[in-house]
Amino acid sequence: MSKGTRNALLGFIAGAAAGALAGILLAPEKGAKTRKKISKKVKDVSKDLLENVNETVDKLKDQVNDAVKEMREKTKEVEEKIKDKVKKESEPESA
């Protein structure tokens, strides 16, 4: 995930949390009920954030695994080319 996308996502989440908190705090309800709503909202936002982070981590793991696999394949190809070249150069030339 690019830095800009990450910042936009965090900004969106922070804005949503701030908006929800402001809405709850400005609503005319008793303190206990307001605290309960705040607690629920925090849990909901935390759960959503954790799910998003887990999805992003899974995507990054897949990308890293793909890159490692590709590098192993390319390394194997280069190794074979080097072996072939060494073998050709070590063979005696026929006259």
MDTraj code that builds the backbone (N, CA, C; nanometers):
import mdtraj as md
import numpy as np

residues = "MET SER LYS GLY THR ARG ASN ALA LEU LEU GLY PHE ILE ALA GLY ALA ALA ALA GLY ALA LEU ALA GLY ILE LEU LEU ALA PRO GLU LYS GLY ALA LYS THR ARG LYS LYS ILE SER LYS LYS VAL LYS ASP VAL SER LYS ASP LEU LEU GLU ASN VAL ASN GLU THR VAL ASP LYS LEU LYS ASP GLN VAL ASN ASP ALA VAL LYS GLU MET ARG GLU LYS THR LYS GLU VAL GLU GLU LYS ILE LYS ASP LYS VAL LYS LYS GLU SER GLU PRO GLU SER ALA".split()
xyz = np.array([
    [0.0861, -0.1165, 0.0000],
    [0.0000, 0.0000, 0.0000],
    [0.0902, 0.1220, 0.0000],
    [0.0618, 0.2183, -0.0876],
    [0.1455, 0.3361, -0.0972],
    [0.1232, 0.4263, 0.0231],
    [0.2200, 0.5148, 0.0455],
    [0.2131, 0.6050, 0.1601],
    [0.0900, 0.6945, 0.1512],
    [0.0572, 0.7419, 0.0317],
    [-0.0595, 0.8273, 0.0137],
    [-0.1884, 0.7546, 0.0454],
    [-0.1996, 0.6290, 0.0010],
    [-0.3191, 0.5497, 0.0284],
    [-0.3321, 0.5233, 0.1776],
    [-0.2212, 0.4913, 0.2409],
    [-0.2216, 0.4646, 0.3845],
    [-0.2649, 0.5901, 0.4610],
    [-0.2100, 0.7062, 0.4223],
    [-0.2459, 0.8306, 0.4894],
    [-0.3931, 0.8638, 0.4676],
    [-0.4438, 0.8410, 0.3482],
    [-0.5842, 0.8677, 0.3199],
    [-0.6737, 0.7764, 0.4031],
    [-0.6370, 0.6487, 0.4134],
    [-0.7145, 0.5538, 0.4922],
    [-0.7151, 0.5930, 0.6390],
    [-0.5985, 0.6274, 0.6926],
    [-0.5910, 0.6683, 0.8326],
    [-0.6689, 0.7976, 0.8555],
    [-0.6620, 0.8895, 0.7607],
    [-0.7368, 1.0142, 0.7719],
    [-0.8864, 0.9886, 0.7724],
    [-0.9297, 0.9000, 0.6855],
    [-1.0718, 0.8654, 0.6788],
    [-1.1183, 0.8036, 0.8103],
    [-1.0410, 0.7102, 0.8617],
    [-1.0773, 0.6426, 0.9865],
    [-1.0797, 0.7422, 1.1024],
    [-0.9787, 0.8285, 1.1093],
    [-0.9736, 0.9281, 1.2166],
    [-1.0919, 1.0240, 1.2054],
    [-1.1248, 1.0652, 1.0838],
    [-1.2387, 1.1542, 1.0635],
    [-1.3698, 1.0892, 1.1026],
    [-1.3865, 0.9640, 1.0648],
    [-1.5087, 0.8911, 1.0991],
    [-1.5214, 0.8759, 1.2506],
    [-1.4110, 0.8433, 1.3153],
    [-1.4128, 0.8276, 1.4610],
    [-1.4435, 0.9607, 1.5288],
    [-1.3812, 1.0679, 1.4816],
    [-1.4051, 1.2002, 1.5404],
    [-1.5497, 1.2431, 1.5191],
    [-1.6044, 1.2179, 1.4009],
    [-1.7434, 1.2528, 1.3734],
    [-1.8400, 1.1754, 1.4608],
    [-1.8144, 1.0470, 1.4756],
    [-1.9014, 0.9633, 1.5592],
    [-1.8940, 1.0095, 1.7046],
    [-1.7746, 1.0384, 1.7512],
    [-1.7556, 1.0833, 1.8888],
    [-1.8249, 1.2177, 1.9114],
    [-1.8091, 1.3102, 1.8189],
    [-1.8739, 1.4413, 1.8318],
    [-2.0255, 1.4259, 1.8325],
    [-2.0780, 1.3417, 1.7465],
    [-2.2222, 1.3189, 1.7427],
    [-2.2752, 1.2632, 1.8727],
    [-2.2006, 1.1730, 1.9302],
    [-2.2441, 1.1115, 2.0560],
    [-2.2358, 1.2132, 2.1698],
    [-2.1253, 1.2872, 2.1750],
    [-2.1069, 1.3831, 2.2835],
    [-2.2067, 1.4980, 2.2769],
    [-2.2489, 1.5355, 2.1603],
    [-2.3414, 1.6475, 2.1457],
    [-2.4878, 1.6054, 2.1580],
    [-2.5137, 1.4770, 2.1596],
    [-2.6506, 1.4276, 2.1716],
    [-2.6975, 1.4458, 2.3167],
    [-2.8220, 1.4866, 2.3362],
    [-2.8727, 1.5105, 2.4726],
    [-2.9150, 1.3808, 2.5421],
    [-2.8182, 1.3106, 2.5994],
    [-2.8468, 1.1870, 2.6718],
    [-2.7721, 1.1873, 2.8031],
    [-2.8057, 1.0936, 2.8901],
    [-2.7384, 1.0808, 3.0193],
    [-2.5942, 1.0351, 3.0001],
    [-2.5102, 1.0678, 3.0956],
    [-2.3675, 1.0353, 3.0892],
    [-2.3383, 0.8875, 3.0744],
    [-2.4065, 0.8039, 3.1498],
    [-2.3821, 0.6596, 3.1438],
    [-2.4151, 0.6055, 3.0059],
    [-2.5257, 0.6535, 2.9515],
    [-2.5665, 0.6069, 2.8182],
    [-2.4665, 0.6560, 2.7132],
    [-2.4203, 0.7789, 2.7279],
    [-2.3221, 0.8348, 2.6340],
    [-2.1911, 0.7565, 2.6412],
    [-2.1454, 0.7272, 2.7619],
    [-2.0210, 0.6496, 2.7769],
    [-2.0350, 0.5112, 2.7145],
    [-2.1510, 0.4507, 2.7290],
    [-2.1760, 0.3184, 2.6706],
    [-2.1699, 0.3263, 2.5180],
    [-2.2299, 0.4323, 2.4614],
    [-2.2267, 0.4495, 2.3164],
    [-2.0844, 0.4729, 2.2676],
    [-2.0098, 0.5562, 2.3412],
    [-1.8705, 0.5821, 2.3033],
    [-1.7912, 0.4518, 2.3054],
    [-1.8101, 0.3734, 2.4095],
    [-1.7388, 0.2464, 2.4215],
    [-1.7712, 0.1540, 2.3047],
    [-1.8988, 0.1471, 2.2679],
    [-1.9400, 0.0625, 2.1564],
    [-1.8782, 0.1115, 2.0255],
    [-1.8821, 0.2424, 2.0031],
    [-1.8249, 0.2984, 1.8804],
    [-1.6750, 0.2711, 1.8730],
    [-1.6052, 0.2883, 1.9849],
    [-1.4606, 0.2623, 1.9866],
    [-1.4332, 0.1162, 1.9528],
    [-1.5118, 0.0265, 2.0094],
    [-1.4941, -0.1167, 1.9793],
    [-1.5203, -0.1446, 1.8315],
    [-1.6279, -0.0846, 1.7773],
    [-1.6610, -0.1059, 1.6360],
    [-1.5510, -0.0539, 1.5446],
    [-1.5030, 0.0684, 1.5732],
    [-1.3979, 0.1275, 1.4899],
    [-1.2696, 0.0463, 1.5020],
    [-1.2386, 0.0022, 1.6240],
    [-1.1189, -0.0798, 1.6448],
    [-1.1276, -0.2101, 1.5665],
    [-1.2455, -0.2718, 1.5693],
    [-1.2646, -0.3980, 1.4960],
    [-1.2465, -0.3760, 1.3460],
    [-1.3090, -0.2692, 1.2935],
    [-1.2954, -0.2389, 1.1509],
    [-1.1509, -0.2106, 1.1137],
    [-1.0833, -0.1350, 1.1973],
    [-0.9432, -0.1019, 1.1713],
    [-0.8578, -0.2280, 1.1717],
    [-0.8807, -0.3138, 1.2676],
    [-0.8042, -0.4388, 1.2755],
    [-0.8280, -0.5254, 1.1516],
    [-0.9535, -0.5319, 1.1050],
    [-0.9831, -0.6087, 0.9840],
    [-0.9107, -0.5498, 0.8634],
    [-0.9105, -0.4171, 0.8509],
    [-0.8416, -0.3523, 0.7394],
    [-0.6913, -0.3761, 0.7457],
    [-0.6361, -0.3674, 0.8657],
    [-0.4923, -0.3906, 0.8814],
    [-0.4594, -0.5352, 0.8464],
    [-0.5406, -0.6290, 0.8925],
    [-0.5157, -0.7706, 0.8632],
    [-0.5237, -0.7979, 0.7133],
    [-0.6221, -0.7376, 0.6458],
    [-0.6327, -0.7550, 0.5007],
    [-0.5093, -0.6992, 0.4301],
    [-0.4650, -0.5830, 0.4744],
    [-0.3473, -0.5206, 0.4139],
    [-0.2229, -0.6050, 0.4378],
    [-0.2085, -0.6575, 0.5578],
    [-0.0937, -0.7431, 0.5891],
    [-0.0965, -0.8686, 0.5025],
    [-0.2139, -0.9273, 0.4855],
    [-0.2252, -1.0470, 0.4009],
    [-0.1861, -1.0163, 0.2568],
    [-0.2307, -0.9013, 0.2061],
    [-0.1947, -0.8622, 0.0693],
    [-0.0438, -0.8419, 0.0575],
    [0.0150, -0.7770, 0.1566],
    [0.1597, -0.7542, 0.1533],
    [0.2359, -0.8860, 0.1606],
    [0.1886, -0.9784, 0.2421],
    [0.2526, -1.1103, 0.2504],
    [0.2505, -1.1789, 0.1143],
    [0.1353, -1.1732, 0.0486],
    [0.1240, -1.2342, -0.0839],
    [0.2207, -1.1695, -0.1828],
    [0.2303, -1.0371, -0.1785],
    [0.3204, -0.9662, -0.2698],
    [0.4657, -1.0030, -0.2421],
    [0.5024, -1.0106, -0.1150],
    [0.6402, -1.0482, -0.0797],
    [0.6684, -1.1910, -0.1226],
    [0.5740, -1.2818, -0.0983],
    [0.5934, -1.4211, -0.1395],
    [0.6088, -1.4327, -0.2906],
    [0.5285, -1.3570, -0.3651],
    [0.5402, -1.3581, -0.5109],
    [0.6763, -1.3059, -0.5552],
    [0.7225, -1.1984, -0.4917],
    [0.8524, -1.1407, -0.5270],
    [0.9653, -1.2390, -0.4954],
    [0.9581, -1.3047, -0.3823],
    [1.0610, -1.4029, -0.3446],
    [1.0618, -1.5176, -0.4438],
    [0.9442, -1.5654, -0.4810],
    [0.9351, -1.6757, -0.5773],
    [0.9973, -1.6346, -0.7109],
    [0.9639, -1.5147, -0.7564],
    [1.0183, -1.4654, -0.8831],
    [1.1705, -1.4522, -0.8770],
    [1.2216, -1.4018, -0.7657],
    [1.3668, -1.3867, -0.7519],
    [1.4359, -1.5238, -0.7490],
    [1.3746, -1.6213, -0.6865],
    [1.4330, -1.7566, -0.6834],
    [1.4395, -1.8146, -0.8246],
    [1.3316, -1.7931, -0.9008],
    [1.3288, -1.8436, -1.0383],
    [1.4362, -1.7758, -1.1224],
    [1.4491, -1.6453, -1.1100],
    [1.5502, -1.5719, -1.1872],
    [1.6913, -1.6132, -1.1452],
    [1.7100, -1.6345, -1.0159],
    [1.8408, -1.6785, -0.9665],
    [1.8756, -1.8153, -1.0237],
    [1.7772, -1.9035, -1.0284],
    [1.7991, -2.0376, -1.0843],
    [1.8381, -2.0282, -1.2322],
    [1.7688, -1.9401, -1.3079],
    [1.8006, -1.9212, -1.4493],
    [1.9436, -1.8711, -1.4675],
    [1.9827, -1.7731, -1.3876],
    [2.1179, -1.7184, -1.3977],
    [2.2200, -1.8246, -1.3603],
    [2.1898, -1.9028, -1.2583],
    [2.2798, -2.0103, -1.2168],
    [2.3012, -2.1097, -1.3306],
    [2.1940, -2.1474, -1.3983],
    [2.2042, -2.2409, -1.5106],
    [2.2874, -2.1812, -1.6248],
    [2.2664, -2.0536, -1.6541],
    [2.3429, -1.9872, -1.7601],
    [2.4918, -1.9839, -1.7265],
    [2.5225, -1.9565, -1.6003],
    [2.6630, -1.9531, -1.5583],
    [2.7245, -2.0924, -1.5681],
    [2.6513, -2.1932, -1.5243],
    [2.7022, -2.3311, -1.5331],
    [2.7284, -2.3696, -1.6780],
    [2.6356, -2.3354, -1.7670],
    [2.6533, -2.3662, -1.9090],
    [2.7762, -2.2957, -1.9657],
    [2.7943, -2.1701, -1.9294],
    [2.9075, -2.0939, -1.9817],
    [3.0396, -2.1513, -1.9307],
    [3.0431, -2.1849, -1.8018],
    [3.1647, -2.2428, -1.7446],
    [3.1942, -2.3767, -1.8116],
    [3.0904, -2.4556, -1.8339],
    [3.1085, -2.5861, -1.8978],
    [3.1634, -2.5694, -2.0390],
    [3.1076, -2.4739, -2.1162],
    [3.1544, -2.4514, -2.2529],
    [3.2994, -2.4046, -2.2549],
    [3.3344, -2.3168, -2.1618],
    [3.4706, -2.2628, -2.1607],
    [3.5719, -2.3648, -2.1115],
    [3.5274, -2.4612, -2.0331],
    [3.6216, -2.5603, -1.9818],
    [3.6408, -2.6778, -2.0770],
    [3.5550, -2.6893, -2.1793],
    [3.5705, -2.7964, -2.2779],
    [3.6861, -2.7639, -2.3707],
    [3.7670, -2.8659, -2.4021],
    [3.8777, -2.8398, -2.4954],
    [3.8237, -2.8153, -2.6359],
    [3.8874, -2.7198, -2.7017],
    [3.8451, -2.6889, -2.8392],
    [3.8979, -2.7958, -2.9334],
    [3.8179, -2.8348, -3.0321],
    [3.8668, -2.9314, -3.1297],
    [3.9317, -2.8573, -3.2449],
    [4.0377, -2.9147, -3.2945],
    [4.1155, -2.8511, -3.3995],
    [4.0754, -2.8894, -3.5357],
])
top = md.Topology()
chain = top.add_chain()
for i, resn in enumerate(residues, 1):
    res = top.add_residue(resn, chain, resSeq=i)
    for name in ("N", "CA", "C"):
        top.add_atom(name, md.element.get_by_symbol(name[0]), res)
traj = md.Trajectory(xyz[None], top)
